[in-house]
Amino acid sequence: MNPFPYTNDHKRYHTWNYHLRNQFGHKVFKISLDGGFDCPNRDGTVAYGGCTFCSAAGSGDFAGNRVEPIEVQFQSIKEKMHQKWKDGKYIAYFQAFTNTHAPVDVLREKYETALKQDGVVGLSIATRPDCLPDDVVEYLAELNERTYLWVELGLQTVHEQTAKLINRAHDFQTYVDGVEKLRKHHIRICSHIINGLPMETPEMMMETAKAVAALDVQGIKIHLLHLLKGTPMVKQYEKGMLKFLTFDDYVNLVCDQLEILPPEMIVHRITGDGPIDLMIGPMWSVNKWEVLNAIDAELERRNSYQGKFYHATVDQEVHRV
């Protein structure tokens, strides 16, 4: 019996690329858009200043230009993507800031414009769990009935003291409530977590991964913390509150996390890169393919794979401190 059935590309985890090719039968890639939204953690709705790790672009540093209409952004980013891939279809990805933080009529205008672009087969919407009012969820449910939809929910950590330290401005229960709201309508959810947050130990990062493994979510993005110039976290770094993960520590941690995730959970991302001109560290992360290849090699060295220890850990209580 194949212990890692969700791959045909020599990976030992359930990759986003594998999922999309099986869903659509051909290459599909994201077109990152900036819908012009704000964040409730910046505009005073729940807090000011934003998360301490978040850039001025609201984590949409590689998205389109927010002053341009959606259709113009789409064409511009699409042309860049086709320099790498000749053919494919597209998922319109509303990435920057909080993409449900607006009245439904505003959301409808943005999302429907994106869906009308040639070759678009679905939407991915990044947001916060405290920005899911009932009317917005109802519209998302409508979209889910007529297109391929993902809602990407930022969790980052289950640890309340870390959430306060990074000015997250919501607790873990809010996240659980947000998941329940969306799953009532069978909407696919991708949870975002960050490894390397200030004052967190590897054990704490594993607890966050275990919490996601126990939730009714269908995908995960595992991020490495990037410290960027101009973010509030720079002050925490200067105070000694943040120590960068080493390359080897990160590779081993991600492999440990993959081992306890459900095998069917789709892994949208296991590392990332920040704008090189803004990066303070860790600088090894700019060599993205070296990180990905090292994770593959470590899983092979262990003779391991996503979900290997899932059933042994899923029922354990996740202790949040």
C-alpha positions as CSV (number, residue, x, y, z in Angstrom):
1,M,0.0,0.0,0.0
2,N,1.3,3.4,-1.0
3,P,1.8,5.4,2.3
4,F,1.7,8.7,0.5
5,P,-1.0,8.4,-2.2
6,Y,-1.6,12.2,-2.8
7,T,1.4,12.7,-5.1
8,N,2.7,11.8,-8.5
9,D,5.6,14.2,-8.5
10,H,8.0,12.4,-6.0
11,K,6.8,14.5,-3.1
12,R,5.9,12.9,0.3
13,Y,3.2,15.4,1.1
14,H,-0.1,16.4,-0.5
15,T,1.0,19.3,-2.7
16,W,-1.2,22.1,-4.0
17,N,0.1,21.5,-7.5
18,Y,-1.0,17.8,-7.4
19,H,-4.4,18.8,-6.1
20,L,-5.0,21.4,-8.8
21,R,-3.9,19.1,-11.6
22,N,-6.3,16.4,-10.4
23,Q,-9.1,18.9,-9.9
24,F,-8.8,20.6,-13.3
25,G,-6.6,18.3,-15.4
26,H,-4.0,20.9,-16.3
27,K,-1.7,23.5,-14.8
28,V,-3.5,26.1,-12.6
29,F,-1.8,29.1,-11.0
30,K,-2.7,32.0,-8.8
31,I,-3.0,35.6,-9.9
32,S,-2.4,37.7,-6.8
33,L,-4.6,40.7,-6.6
34,D,-4.9,43.7,-4.3
35,G,-8.6,44.6,-3.9
36,G,-7.9,47.9,-2.1
37,F,-9.1,46.6,1.2
38,D,-7.9,47.7,4.7
39,C,-7.4,45.5,7.8
40,P,-9.5,45.8,11.0
41,N,-6.3,45.5,12.9
42,R,-5.0,48.7,11.3
43,D,-8.1,50.9,10.9
44,G,-9.2,50.7,14.5
45,T,-12.1,48.2,14.0
46,V,-10.4,45.9,16.4
47,A,-6.9,47.5,16.9
48,Y,-4.3,49.8,15.3
49,G,-0.9,49.1,13.9
50,G,-1.5,45.8,12.4
51,C,0.3,42.5,13.1
52,T,3.9,43.3,14.0
53,F,5.2,41.1,11.1
54,C,3.0,42.5,8.4
55,S,4.5,44.7,5.7
56,A,3.1,48.0,4.5
57,A,1.6,46.0,1.6
58,G,-0.5,43.9,4.0
59,S,1.3,40.7,3.1
60,G,0.5,41.4,-0.5
61,D,4.0,42.4,-1.6
62,F,3.8,40.3,-4.8
63,A,0.2,41.2,-5.6
64,G,-1.0,43.7,-8.2
65,N,-1.1,47.5,-7.8
66,R,-4.0,48.5,-5.7
67,V,-4.6,51.8,-7.6
68,E,-5.3,49.8,-10.7
69,P,-8.7,48.2,-11.5
70,I,-8.9,44.4,-10.9
71,E,-8.9,43.6,-14.6
72,V,-5.7,45.6,-15.2
73,Q,-4.0,44.0,-12.3
74,F,-5.1,40.6,-13.5
75,Q,-3.6,41.1,-17.0
76,S,-0.4,42.5,-15.6
77,I,0.3,39.6,-13.2
78,K,-0.9,37.0,-15.7
79,E,1.7,38.2,-18.2
80,K,4.4,37.9,-15.6
81,M,3.3,34.4,-14.6
82,H,3.3,33.3,-18.3
83,Q,7.0,34.1,-18.4
84,K,7.4,31.0,-16.2
85,W,4.5,28.8,-17.4
86,K,3.4,28.9,-21.0
87,D,-0.1,27.5,-20.5
88,G,-2.6,27.2,-17.7
89,K,-5.8,28.4,-16.1
90,Y,-6.1,30.8,-13.2
91,I,-7.3,31.2,-9.6
92,A,-7.9,34.9,-8.8
93,Y,-6.2,35.4,-5.4
94,F,-7.3,38.3,-3.3
95,Q,-4.1,38.4,-1.2
96,A,-3.4,41.8,0.3
97,F,-4.8,42.9,3.6
98,T,-8.2,41.5,4.8
99,N,-10.4,40.7,1.8
100,T,-13.7,40.4,3.5
101,H,-13.4,43.6,5.3
102,A,-16.0,45.6,3.3
103,P,-19.7,45.6,2.6
104,V,-21.0,42.8,0.5
105,D,-21.8,45.0,-2.5
106,V,-18.1,46.1,-2.6
107,L,-16.9,42.5,-2.3
108,R,-19.3,41.4,-5.0
109,E,-18.0,44.0,-7.4
110,K,-14.4,42.9,-6.9
111,Y,-14.9,39.2,-6.9
112,E,-17.3,39.1,-9.8
113,T,-14.9,41.2,-11.9
114,A,-12.1,38.7,-11.2
115,L,-14.4,35.7,-12.1
116,K,-15.2,37.3,-15.5
117,Q,-11.5,37.3,-16.6
118,D,-10.7,34.8,-19.3
119,G,-9.4,31.5,-18.0
120,V,-10.3,32.1,-14.3
121,V,-11.6,28.8,-12.8
122,G,-11.9,29.9,-9.1
123,L,-11.2,32.3,-6.3
124,S,-8.9,32.3,-3.3
125,I,-9.8,34.9,-0.6
126,A,-7.4,35.7,2.2
127,T,-9.0,37.1,5.4
128,R,-9.2,37.0,9.1
129,P,-11.6,34.9,11.2
130,D,-13.0,38.0,12.9
131,C,-14.1,39.4,9.5
132,L,-16.8,36.9,8.6
133,P,-20.2,38.6,9.3
134,D,-23.3,36.6,8.4
135,D,-24.0,38.4,5.1
136,V,-20.5,38.0,3.9
137,V,-20.6,34.2,4.8
138,E,-23.8,33.9,2.9
139,Y,-22.2,35.5,-0.2
140,L,-19.2,33.2,0.1
141,A,-21.6,30.3,0.3
142,E,-23.2,31.5,-2.9
143,L,-19.8,31.7,-4.6
144,N,-19.0,28.3,-3.4
145,E,-22.0,26.9,-5.2
146,R,-20.9,28.3,-8.6
147,T,-17.1,28.4,-8.6
148,Y,-14.0,26.7,-7.1
149,L,-13.5,28.7,-3.8
150,W,-10.9,28.7,-1.1
151,V,-11.0,31.0,2.0
152,E,-7.5,31.4,3.5
153,L,-7.7,32.2,7.2
154,G,-4.8,33.5,9.1
155,L,-4.2,31.7,12.4
156,Q,-0.4,32.1,12.7
157,T,-0.3,30.7,16.3
158,V,-2.6,29.1,18.9
159,H,-0.7,30.7,21.8
160,E,-2.4,33.6,23.3
161,Q,0.7,35.3,24.6
162,T,2.2,35.2,21.2
163,A,-0.9,36.5,19.6
164,K,-0.8,39.5,22.0
165,L,2.9,40.0,21.3
166,I,2.4,40.2,17.6
167,N,-0.8,42.3,18.0
168,R,-3.0,39.7,16.3
169,A,-6.1,41.1,18.0
170,H,-8.1,37.9,18.0
171,D,-7.9,34.7,20.1
172,F,-7.9,31.0,19.1
173,Q,-11.6,30.6,19.8
174,T,-12.4,33.3,17.3
175,Y,-10.5,31.2,14.8
176,V,-12.5,28.1,15.7
177,D,-15.7,30.0,15.3
178,G,-14.7,31.3,11.9
179,V,-13.9,27.8,10.7
180,E,-17.3,26.6,11.9
181,K,-19.1,29.4,10.1
182,L,-17.5,28.6,6.8
183,R,-17.7,24.8,7.1
184,K,-21.5,25.0,7.6
185,H,-21.5,25.9,3.9
186,H,-18.8,23.4,2.9
187,I,-16.4,26.2,2.0
188,R,-12.8,25.0,1.7
189,I,-10.4,26.6,4.3
190,C,-6.7,27.0,4.2
191,S,-5.1,27.7,7.5
192,H,-2.0,29.9,7.7
193,I,0.6,29.3,10.4
194,I,4.0,31.0,11.0
195,N,7.1,29.3,12.3
196,G,9.6,31.4,14.0
197,L,7.4,34.0,15.8
198,P,9.0,35.9,18.7
199,M,9.6,33.9,21.9
200,E,8.1,30.7,20.5
201,T,9.9,27.4,20.9
202,P,9.7,24.5,18.4
203,E,7.3,22.7,20.8
204,M,5.0,25.7,20.7
205,M,5.1,25.7,16.9
206,M,4.3,22.0,16.9
207,E,1.2,22.7,19.1
208,T,-0.1,25.1,16.5
209,A,0.3,22.5,13.8
210,K,-1.5,19.9,16.0
211,A,-4.3,22.3,16.5
212,V,-4.7,22.8,12.7
213,A,-4.6,19.0,12.3
214,A,-7.6,18.7,14.6
215,L,-9.7,21.3,12.9
216,D,-12.1,20.8,10.0
217,V,-9.8,22.6,7.5
218,Q,-8.8,21.3,4.1
219,G,-5.5,23.0,3.5
220,I,-2.5,24.6,5.2
221,K,0.1,27.2,4.5
222,I,3.2,26.8,6.6
223,H,5.1,30.1,6.6
224,L,8.6,31.0,7.7
225,L,8.7,34.3,9.6
226,H,10.4,36.9,7.4
227,L,11.5,40.0,9.2
228,L,11.0,42.9,6.9
229,K,12.3,46.5,7.1
230,G,9.7,48.9,8.3
231,T,7.5,46.4,10.2
232,P,6.8,46.9,14.0
233,M,8.6,43.6,14.6
234,V,11.9,45.2,13.9
235,K,11.8,46.8,17.3
236,Q,11.1,43.4,18.9
237,Y,14.1,42.0,17.1
238,E,16.3,44.8,18.3
239,K,15.2,44.1,21.9
240,G,16.3,40.5,21.5
241,M,12.7,39.0,21.5
242,L,13.2,37.4,18.1
243,K,15.8,34.8,17.1
244,F,15.8,33.5,13.5
245,L,15.4,29.8,12.9
246,T,18.4,28.2,11.2
247,F,18.0,26.4,7.9
248,D,18.3,23.0,9.5
249,D,16.0,23.8,12.3
250,Y,13.3,25.0,9.9
251,V,13.6,21.9,7.7
252,N,13.3,19.5,10.6
253,L,10.4,21.4,12.1
254,V,8.4,21.4,8.9
255,C,9.0,17.7,8.5
256,D,7.8,17.2,12.0
257,Q,4.7,19.2,11.3
258,L,3.9,17.4,8.0
259,E,4.1,14.0,9.9
260,I,1.2,15.0,12.2
261,L,-1.1,16.5,9.6
262,P,-4.0,14.5,8.0
263,P,-2.7,12.9,4.8
264,E,-5.6,14.4,2.8
265,M,-4.9,18.0,3.9
266,I,-3.6,20.0,1.0
267,V,-0.3,21.7,1.6
268,H,-0.5,25.0,-0.2
269,R,2.9,26.2,1.0
270,I,5.8,25.0,3.2
271,T,8.1,28.0,2.9
272,G,8.1,31.4,1.2
273,D,10.1,34.4,0.3
274,G,9.9,38.1,1.1
275,P,10.9,41.1,-1.1
276,I,14.7,40.9,-1.2
277,D,15.1,44.6,-0.8
278,L,13.1,44.6,2.5
279,M,14.5,41.4,4.0
280,I,16.4,41.6,7.3
281,G,16.4,37.8,7.8
282,P,16.7,34.9,7.8
283,M,18.6,35.4,4.6
284,W,18.9,31.7,3.8
285,S,15.2,31.7,3.0
286,V,15.7,33.6,-0.2
287,N,17.0,30.4,-1.7
288,K,13.5,28.9,-1.8
289,W,14.3,25.8,-3.9
290,E,17.1,24.8,-1.6
291,V,14.6,24.8,1.3
292,L,12.0,22.8,-0.6
293,N,14.6,20.3,-1.8
294,A,16.0,19.9,1.8
295,I,12.5,19.2,3.1
296,D,12.1,16.5,0.4
297,A,15.5,15.0,1.3
298,E,14.8,15.0,5.0
299,L,11.5,13.2,4.6
300,E,13.2,10.6,2.4
301,R,16.0,10.2,4.9
302,R,13.5,9.6,7.6
303,N,11.5,7.3,5.4
304,S,8.6,9.5,6.4
305,Y,5.6,11.3,4.8
306,Q,2.7,13.6,5.6
307,G,0.3,12.0,8.1
308,K,2.7,9.3,9.3
309,F,1.9,10.1,12.9
310,Y,-1.4,11.8,12.4
311,H,-3.6,9.1,14.0
312,A,-1.3,9.0,17.0
313,T,-1.5,12.7,17.7
314,V,-4.9,13.9,16.5
315,D,-6.8,13.0,19.7
316,Q,-4.2,14.5,22.0
317,E,-5.3,17.7,23.8
318,V,-3.5,20.8,22.5
319,H,-2.4,22.8,25.5
320,R,-2.3,26.6,24.8
321,V,-0.3,28.7,27.2
